[in-house]
């Protein structure tokens, strides 16, 4: 290309000037990006911790304030742990709440995944989650078959509608909405969206182990690398099963190896993943699931879905979707621990 510009046969001063200007701009941005510093923000949100890393020339206090504003807005709309949030008021039977765009986004995406998963992803399991002791109320002391049958009358996302005026219509006032299996991922997406609006192109946002990356890790001039936690990992001694390159995508994980409860009366073990089709909180054959998707909300929701639906149905759904990648740890028919990894996920693993 340079030879053609400098050829005496087609000498054109304007072309040369434009080409030199292009080289100048390119070299400016290359050198300029190297002057960006890694800014790290740590804090607490949604009952867990967050770590946000991004590259910029200076630490801008307004970005931290903006992130706090995003977290506040999502809590106000979707937190079941705040009594004055919109979702808490709706769960208490208030029919006049006009939901905001955050609630509506999460509701509509949940409806989409509910249909695709044939009901295995269901935000109306809140009444069951509370009963089993994984929600924001005291658990039921003894869950009998009759009590479970009674509670199942309040489960089913098809029993809830979002009206055009933004209000929520429930078939039964006792239906309890709980978007915790998607809201954290959605919050990460909104935080990323906010940071990118500040002309920041290289960042990583992690909240409670779920992540989304944009661009690269400029300090080392590599893609952002993410660790996949082993099911044998302990809180005091984190163990990694694998490391992956995550390029402009999100990853979320779900597992019952720590999130479980032993009933003090029956000595029965309950896990936090509830099967919305039968209402049971029993350990299935999937021990942990990691999902890579374009958005963290989708990754969050599908990771929970695969825990509930089991390995056989999960494989079918992953193949049918074709838009996500997954890493599932499960028990086979002999009780042996196995892994199922999609090709796309496997290609991201760092040897």
Buried (B, 14 or more C-beta within 10 A) or exposed (E): EEEEBEEEEEEEEEEEEEBEEEEEEEEEEEEEBEEBEEBEBEEEBBEEEBBBBBBBEEEEEEBBEBBEEBBEBBBBBBBBEBEEBBBBBBBEEEEEBEBBEBBBBBBEBBBEBBEBBEBBBBBBBBBBBBBBBBBBEEBBEEBEEEEBEEBBEBBBBEBBEBEEEBBBEBEEEEBBBBBBBBBBBBBBBBBBEBBBEEEBBBBBBBBBBBBBBBBBBBEEEEBBBBBBBBBEBEEEEEEEBBBBBBEEBBBBBBBBBEEBBEBEEEEEEBBBBBBBBEBBBEBBBBBBBBBBBBBBBBBBBBBBBBBBBBBEBBBEBBEEBEEBBBBBBBBEEEEEEEEBBBEEBEEBBEE
